[in-house]
Amino acid sequence: MSYGLLITLHLLAAVAFAGTVFFEVVLLANVMLPLFCGVLSSLLTRLFCAVPRTSVARIAWG
């Protein structure tokens, strides 16, 4: 393989990597954040509703 071809392939791979990072950070972050917040709030609701309030008060007040 010639040196010019290797440099060209390396440049194309770098551009593809940068495009992938851009896609993941800019586009998927806007999709994943609401999904993550929905799952997290659901999980926290289940967790705190499962623990009786008297137990929480005993832990909080010693």
Secondary structure in CASP SS format (residue, H / E / C, confidence):
PFRMAT SS
TARGET T0000
AUTHOR 0000-0000-0000
METHOD secondary structure of the structure
MODEL  1
M C 1.00
S C 1.00
Y H 1.00
G H 1.00
L H 1.00
L H 1.00
I H 1.00
T H 1.00
L H 1.00
H H 1.00
L H 1.00
L H 1.00
A H 1.00
A H 1.00
V H 1.00
A H 1.00
F H 1.00
A H 1.00
G H 1.00
T H 1.00
V H 1.00
F H 1.00
F H 1.00
E H 1.00
V H 1.00
V H 1.00
L H 1.00
L H 1.00
A H 1.00
N H 1.00
V H 1.00
M H 1.00
L H 1.00
P H 1.00
L H 1.00
F H 1.00
C H 1.00
G H 1.00
V H 1.00
L H 1.00
S H 1.00
S H 1.00
L H 1.00
L H 1.00
T H 1.00
R H 1.00
L H 1.00
F H 1.00
C H 1.00
A H 1.00
V C 1.00
P C 1.00
R H 1.00
T H 1.00
S H 1.00
V H 1.00
A H 1.00
R H 1.00
I H 1.00
A H 1.00
W H 1.00
G C 1.00
END
